[in-house]
Amino acid sequence: MSFTSFSNAQTLTASDMNDNFLFIADGNRLPYTQGAAGTLTAVDDTYDLGGSTTAWHTVYCDNLNISGTISTTNKSMWSKIASTTLSATAALITFSGLDGDLYKQFRIMFRGIWVAGSVDKMTFNADSTGNYTSNIFWASTTSFQDSVNQSLTAARFWGLNSFLANILIDTATGKGRRYIYDATSVAAGAVTNISFGGGVWYDAVNNITSIEFSNGSTGYAAGTEVKIWGRV
């Protein structure tokens, strides 16, 4: 069964017409537009399925292949808005063009590999003027410690060696931007450090448009991966 295109004044059979209806009903119909002499031509990125006031109720499918963006009123949905994987050592990892007022929250997955370092730092809008407070707790194989710091020049979280950190940030203006994180560090196939904590960026006025990561020393090695998701 296939779809048959017809032109003006062409005689068609009932069988051809039935096949066209069945083809569409089976979900195989591509979007077309009417071309010259009444012919149909396949088109891309032209027609909508449903509308803002005439929505489909439920869509059943096995897979969705989306090349654009997803807009939703469901505040539980995260959309990936930025990502990078280092191909060489970098002292800084910077994301620009962000919009903290659009998404309200950022979730960051940081899979870091230290070249060397002391503590991981995160700044918003390149602000390094002492507007941050951080509270970090960490446990190694031999000790448990905490660190409370005010008037910092960057938000802090602590990975070590090769680590995986998850960071959640409240990004909307009008209040201090709070963040929480957890991180697990590994070296030589063993867990060396687990840490968690949080803090505040006290700028409540400026929209977050950029985030910069550093570790206070020679930076991050090739293979370091950072992904950012936003939620409205």
C-alpha positions as CSV (number, residue, x, y, z in Angstrom):
1,M,0.0,0.0,0.0
2,S,1.3,3.4,-1.0
3,F,0.1,7.0,-1.2
4,T,-0.9,8.2,-4.7
5,S,-0.7,11.9,-5.7
6,F,-3.3,13.1,-8.1
7,S,-3.4,16.1,-10.4
8,N,-6.3,18.1,-11.8
9,A,-8.8,16.3,-14.0
10,Q,-7.1,12.9,-13.3
11,T,-9.4,9.9,-13.0
12,L,-8.8,8.0,-9.8
13,T,-10.1,4.5,-8.7
14,A,-11.8,3.7,-5.5
15,S,-8.9,1.4,-4.7
16,D,-6.4,4.2,-5.0
17,M,-8.5,6.5,-2.8
18,N,-9.0,3.8,-0.2
19,D,-5.3,3.2,-0.1
20,N,-4.6,6.9,0.5
21,F,-7.0,7.0,3.4
22,L,-5.4,3.8,4.9
23,F,-1.9,5.2,4.4
24,I,-2.8,8.3,6.4
25,A,-4.7,6.3,9.1
26,D,-1.6,4.1,9.5
27,G,0.4,7.2,10.4
28,N,2.6,7.1,7.3
29,R,1.5,10.4,5.8
30,L,4.2,13.1,5.4
31,P,3.2,16.8,5.3
32,Y,2.6,18.0,1.7
33,T,1.7,21.2,0.0
34,Q,-0.1,21.8,-3.3
35,G,2.4,22.6,-6.1
36,A,2.0,23.5,-9.7
37,A,-0.7,21.8,-11.8
38,G,-2.3,20.5,-8.6
39,T,0.5,18.2,-7.7
40,L,1.5,17.5,-4.0
41,T,5.0,18.3,-2.8
42,A,6.5,17.2,0.5
43,V,7.4,20.1,2.8
44,D,9.4,20.5,6.0
45,D,8.8,22.5,9.1
46,T,5.6,24.1,7.8
47,Y,2.5,22.7,9.4
48,D,1.4,22.3,13.1
49,L,-0.2,19.3,14.7
50,G,-3.0,20.8,16.8
51,G,-2.9,24.4,18.0
52,S,-2.7,26.6,21.2
53,T,-6.5,26.3,21.6
54,T,-7.1,23.0,19.7
55,A,-4.6,20.6,21.4
56,W,-4.5,16.9,20.9
57,H,-5.3,15.2,24.2
58,T,-2.8,12.2,24.3
59,V,-0.1,11.2,21.9
60,Y,1.0,7.5,21.8
61,C,4.4,6.8,20.2
62,D,7.5,4.6,20.7
63,N,10.1,7.4,20.0
64,L,10.2,11.1,19.6
65,N,12.8,12.7,17.4
66,I,12.8,16.4,18.1
67,S,15.3,18.8,16.4
68,G,13.9,22.1,17.9
69,T,12.9,23.1,21.4
70,I,10.2,21.9,23.7
71,S,7.8,24.4,25.3
72,T,5.7,23.3,28.2
73,T,3.6,24.6,31.0
74,N,4.6,21.5,33.0
75,K,7.1,22.8,35.6
76,S,8.5,19.4,36.3
77,M,10.0,19.1,32.8
78,W,13.7,19.8,32.3
79,S,15.2,20.9,29.0
80,K,18.9,20.7,28.2
81,I,20.1,24.2,27.3
82,A,23.9,23.9,27.2
83,S,26.7,21.3,27.3
84,T,30.4,21.0,26.6
85,T,33.1,18.3,26.7
86,L,36.7,19.4,26.9
87,S,39.0,18.2,24.1
88,A,42.0,19.8,25.9
89,T,43.0,21.2,29.3
90,A,41.1,24.4,30.2
91,A,41.6,26.7,33.2
92,L,38.0,28.0,32.8
93,I,34.7,26.5,31.6
94,T,32.3,29.3,30.6
95,F,28.6,29.1,29.6
96,S,27.1,32.4,28.2
97,G,23.7,33.3,26.7
98,L,21.8,31.8,29.6
99,D,18.5,33.2,31.0
100,G,17.9,32.5,34.7
101,D,14.6,34.4,34.6
102,L,13.3,32.2,31.8
103,Y,14.0,28.9,33.4
104,K,13.9,29.7,37.2
105,Q,16.1,26.7,38.0
106,F,19.3,25.2,36.5
107,R,20.4,21.7,37.1
108,I,24.1,21.0,36.3
109,M,25.8,17.7,35.8
110,F,29.6,18.2,36.2
111,R,31.8,15.2,35.4
112,G,35.2,16.7,36.2
113,I,38.8,15.6,35.8
114,W,41.3,17.7,37.7
115,V,44.7,18.5,36.3
116,A,45.4,19.9,39.8
117,G,43.5,22.1,42.0
118,S,42.2,23.1,45.4
119,V,38.5,23.7,45.4
120,D,35.9,24.0,42.6
121,K,34.5,27.5,42.1
122,M,31.4,28.7,40.3
123,T,30.7,32.4,39.5
124,F,27.6,34.0,38.0
125,N,27.8,36.8,35.5
126,A,31.6,37.0,36.1
127,D,30.9,38.5,39.6
128,S,33.9,38.0,41.8
129,T,33.2,40.8,44.3
130,G,32.5,38.8,47.5
131,N,28.8,38.3,47.0
132,Y,28.9,34.5,47.9
133,T,28.5,32.3,50.9
134,S,29.2,28.6,50.8
135,N,28.8,25.8,53.4
136,I,30.6,22.5,52.5
137,F,30.7,19.2,54.2
138,W,33.0,16.4,53.1
139,A,34.1,12.9,54.1
140,S,37.3,11.2,53.1
141,T,38.6,7.7,54.0
142,T,40.0,9.1,57.2
143,S,38.0,12.2,58.3
144,F,34.8,14.2,58.2
145,Q,35.1,18.0,57.9
146,D,33.0,21.1,57.2
147,S,33.8,24.6,56.0
148,V,31.6,27.7,56.3
149,N,32.8,30.7,54.4
150,Q,31.2,34.1,53.8
151,S,32.1,37.0,51.5
152,L,33.6,34.7,49.0
153,T,34.5,35.7,45.4
154,A,32.8,32.6,44.0
155,A,30.3,29.9,45.0
156,R,32.2,26.7,46.0
157,F,31.7,23.0,45.6
158,W,34.3,20.3,46.1
159,G,35.1,17.6,43.7
160,L,38.6,15.9,43.7
161,N,40.7,14.0,41.2
162,S,37.9,12.6,39.0
163,F,34.5,13.5,40.2
164,L,30.8,13.6,39.5
165,A,28.8,16.6,40.9
166,N,25.1,17.4,40.7
167,I,24.2,21.1,41.3
168,L,20.8,22.7,41.6
169,I,20.4,26.5,41.4
170,D,17.4,28.7,42.0
171,T,18.0,31.3,39.3
172,A,15.0,33.8,39.3
173,T,15.8,37.4,40.2
174,G,14.2,39.0,43.2
175,K,16.0,37.0,45.9
176,G,19.4,35.5,46.7
177,R,20.3,32.6,44.3
178,R,20.6,29.5,46.4
179,Y,22.3,26.4,45.3
180,I,22.8,22.9,46.6
181,Y,25.2,20.2,45.4
182,D,26.5,16.7,46.0
183,A,29.8,15.2,44.6
184,T,31.6,11.9,44.6
185,S,35.3,11.7,43.8
186,V,37.3,8.7,42.6
187,A,41.0,7.9,42.2
188,A,42.7,4.6,41.3
189,G,39.3,2.9,41.1
190,A,38.3,3.8,44.7
191,V,36.0,6.5,46.2
192,T,38.2,9.1,47.9
193,N,35.8,11.8,48.9
194,I,32.1,12.5,49.2
195,S,30.9,16.0,49.7
196,F,27.7,18.0,49.8
197,G,26.7,21.5,50.6
198,G,25.2,24.7,49.3
199,G,25.3,28.5,49.4
200,V,24.0,31.7,48.1
201,W,24.8,34.4,45.5
202,Y,23.5,37.6,47.0
203,D,22.8,39.5,43.8
204,A,19.0,39.5,43.7
205,V,18.7,42.0,40.8
206,N,20.7,40.9,37.8
207,N,19.5,38.0,35.6
208,I,21.9,35.1,35.5
209,T,23.2,35.1,31.9
210,S,26.5,33.3,32.4
211,I,28.2,30.7,34.6
212,E,31.9,30.1,34.9
213,F,33.7,27.1,36.5
214,S,37.3,27.0,37.7
215,N,39.3,25.0,40.3
216,G,41.8,27.6,41.5
217,S,44.8,26.1,39.8
218,T,45.7,24.5,36.5
219,G,42.2,23.6,35.5
220,Y,40.3,20.7,34.1
221,A,41.6,17.9,31.9
222,A,40.3,16.7,28.5
223,G,37.2,14.6,28.9
224,T,35.6,16.9,31.5
225,E,31.9,17.2,30.7
226,V,29.4,19.7,31.8
227,K,25.6,19.7,31.0
228,I,23.0,22.3,32.0
229,W,19.3,21.8,32.1
230,G,16.6,24.5,32.7
231,R,13.2,24.2,34.3
232,V,10.5,27.0,34.0
